Amino acid sequence: QRQVVESGGGLVQVGGSLRLSCTASDLTFDKRTMGWFRQAPGKEREGVSCIPWYSGTSYYVDSVKGRFTTSKDSAQNTLYLQMNNLKPEDTAMYYCALDDDIGEYDGCALDASEFDYWGQGTQVTVSS
């Protein structure tokens, strides 16, 4: 069964760091586009970053630029989101998503409708 799974969320103080991981069952990330999204209570889902696996170039929403870094480990078929200098407004459920379209892409869009597989989410809470 194709499944995307996130891990690594938790409770952290303002200014702290967390690293989220994303793996998959029966799915390879190769030549697909991966994304991180988040949703805070009462708010719409927001794209945080995306990365075409082929190019490895990450794109970020402005609010996390300079603080969050997406990286990949092809050998482990794992996607990471390193989150530094966390702020209370980063508190949300974080989701990993996969676009099932295969190709040698250089760019991606933080558009949830582009992604086909979603994890269950991992909670990130930043306390002040």
N, C-alpha and C positions, 0 to 999 in steps of 0.2 A: 504494500500500500504506500503510495507516494505521500510523504509527510515532511513538513518543515518544522524544526524544533529550535526554539531559542532557549538560552540559559544565561545566567550571570547577573540577573537583576538583584536588587536588594535595597537596603536603607543606607544612606550615606549622608554625611554632613555637607553643608555648603562648602564648596572648594575642593571636595573630594573627587575620587575617580572610581569608575567602574568599567569593566570590559564585558560586553555582551558577546555571546557566541551563537552561531547559527549553523546547524547541520541539517542533513536531509536523509530520508530513507527512500531508496529506490529512485533517487534523482541525483543527477550530477550537475554541478554548477557550471561546468565547462561550456563556454560560448553562450551562456545565458546571462541575463541581467538580474542582479540582486538588489534588493532595497531594504532600507530600514524606515519604518514608520512609527509614529507614536500617537497616542490618544489620551488626553487628560479628561477627567470627569467633566461632563457638560460641554466638551469641545469636540470639534470635528477631528477626524484623523488627519494627521499632518505628515508629509514626507520629510524625512530627516536627511537621508542620503541615498544615493544609488550608485552602482558600479557595474559597468559591463565587464563580465569576467574576462573577455578577450583582451580588452585594452588595459584593464586595471586602473583606469582613471576614475576617481571618485568625484561626485558632485554633492553639494551640501546646501541645505536651506541656510539662509543668511544668519539665523539666530544661533547656529552651532559652529559656524566657520571659525577656525582657529582653536576650537576646543575639542571637537569630535574628529576622529579619524577612522575611516573604514579601511580594512585590509583583508586580504584573502590568503588562504593556504590551500593551494590546489591539490597538493598531495593528500591532505586531510579532508578535502571537500568541505572546508569550513570558512565561514565569513565572520569577521569580527567587527565590533564597533567599540573603539576605545573612547571613553567619555571622560574628559578632564575638566577641572574647574567647574564642577556641576553647580547649577543654580536651582533655587526652588521651582522656577518655571519649567525646569526639565522633568519635573515629576509627571509621570505618565506610564501607561502600559506601552511597552515597546514591542513591535512586531517585525519579524523578518519576513520578507516576501520574495518570490521568485517569478520571473517572467518566463514562461515556457517556450517562448520564441527563441530559436537557436540561430545565431549568426555572429559574424565578426564585427561587432558594433564598437564604435568609439564613444558614443554618447548615450545618455539616458535621461528620463524625465521623472520627476517626483510626482507621478500621477498614479494613484492607487489602481485606477482602472486598467493600467497596463500590466498588472501583476496577477498571476493565476493561482499561485499557491501561497498560503499564509500559515504562519505558525499560530500557536495559541496565545502567545504573548508572554512577556516577562515584566514584572512590575519594577519600576525604578522610582524610589522615593527619596527626595532630597530635603533634609530637614535644616531649618535655619536656627 
